[in-house]
C-alpha cells in the first residue's frame, strides 16, 4: 500500500527548519492504519516476540496495535518522571535537540524477545536509546519496525545492522 497520501508535512514544527511528518491522517483512516500495522508486524510474526517497545506518543499508537497483532506485551518508553515505579533511563539526540526515555526496571527481563516500534526513524537517537534499554536488561532485541524512514538523516547507521530494520516508507 502507498502510505504517502496519508502523511501530512507540517513545516517549522516543533521548531523552525523542521518538517514534521504528521501521521494523524493515517491513523484516522481505518484501512490505511490497519494495513500499516499488518505490514509493520508481518516480518516479525515468527520471531518469538514477547514485548514491543514504543516511545511516547506515536510509538504508543503503532506499538500497542502491533503488540496486539503479534500477541505480545507492550513496554512504554516515556519521558522522565512519567512512570510511577523504579525506572532506568537513556538519553539520546533528536534532529532538533536532546531528550531522555525511561522504562520500568521490571518491564523487560532476560527471557524477553523485544521488537522496537515507532512511526519515524529520523536520526536514530530514539531507536538507539530504546535498544540500549533493552540490552541493559539482558533481553534479546530482534529488530526495528518503522512506518517511515527519513533517509537523509542516516538514522539507520546508528542501529545494529545485523538486525532487521523495516521501514514501510522512505523519504529521500
N, C-alpha and C positions, 0 to 999 in steps of 0.2 A: 504494500500500500504506500502511496506517496503521502507523507505526512506534512509536506511543505505548506499546503493551503491552510493548515490548522495552527501554524506558528506565526505569531504577530511580533514584529520588531517594535520595540519601544526605544526611541533614540534619547540619549543623555539620561539614562536611568540605570542604576541608582545614583550615578554621578555623570557629569559632563564627559563626553568622549566614549561612553559605554553604550553599545547597542544591546539591550536586554532582549533575550529570546523568551517571549511570553507563551507558555503552553496552555493557558486557561482556555483558549478556543478548542484545543484538542481534548482536554478533559471534559469539556461541556458537550462534546459530540459523542454519544454512546457507541457508535460504530467505530470511530477512529480510536477512542480510548480503549475499548475492548481489544481491538486488533493490536494496538501498541503493547498492551500487557501480554498478549499471546506471543507477539514477536520478540519481546524482550526476555520472556521466560523460557521459550522453547529450546534454545541452545543448552539450557541447564536442567532440562527435565529429568535426565538420568544421572545427574551429578551427585545425588545424595544430599542435596542442600537441606540443612536443618534450620538455618537462620538467614534472613535477609536483613542487611543493614542499610538504612537510608537516613540521610540528614534532613533536618527541617529546612524548608517546609515542603518543597515539591518532591523531595526524596521520600517523604512520608506517603504522598499520594500514589506514586508509582510503586514504592516498596511494599506497602501493605497489600496492594492488589496483586503483586507478583508473589508475595508470601502466600496469599490465599490460593492462587493458581498452582503453586508448587507444593502446597501442604506443609509450609514451613512457618516458623515463628518469625516475628519482626522485632528488630532491635533499633530503637530510635536513637540517633546520634543528635544531641541537642546542643544549643548554645549554653555557655557556662551559667550555672545557677538555676537551671530549669528542671533538673531531675531531683527527686526528693530523697534519694538514698545515696550511699557512698559511690563516688564516681572515679573514673580515670579520664584523662584528657589528652588531646593532641592539638597543637597549634599549626596553622597552615597559611600559605599565601593564596590570596584571591587575585584575579586580574585587576582588581581595584582596591587592594588593601590586605589586611591580615584578619584572621578570625580563629576561634578555637571551637572544638567539639568535645562533648563528654558523653560517655555511656555509663550505665550502672556497672559496677565491678563484677556483678554476678550475671550479667546479661548474656555473656558468651563464656564457654569453657573449652577445655582441650578436646572434648568429644564433638564439638560443633563443626559443621561444614558451612561456610559462610559465602554468600553472594552479595557483593556491593552493588547497589542500585541508585541511580539518580537520573534526573531529567537531562542534564547537560554535563558533558566533560569539557571543561574550559582549560584552565591552566594545569589541572591535575592535582592541585593542592588539597582539595576536599577529599577526593578519592584516595589519595596517598595517605592522608591523615587517618581515614577510616581503615585503610589496610594496616596501618601501624597499630591501631587499636585492636583489630582482630588478632594480629600476630602477637601482640603483648599478652594476650590471654591464652596463647597456646593453641588457638583454633586453626583450622585449615581454611585458607582462602581459595575458592575455586574459580573466581573470575569477577568481571565487572560487566554491568549491563546498563547502557545509557540510551535515552531516546535520541539525543543528538550529540554530535561532537563538533566543537569549533576548531577545525584542523589548524588554522593559522596561529593558534595559541600553543600548539605542540604539547598538550597535556598528557597525551598517550605516553610520551617519553618518560614521564615520572612514574609510570606504573610498571609492574612486573610483566615483562614481555613474554614470559613463559606461560602466562595465564590467558584465557580467552578475554578479549576486550571487545564487547559487542556494542556497536552504535548503529541505530537504525537510519540516522541521517548524518550527513557530513556537510558542514558549512565551510566553504573554502575561504 
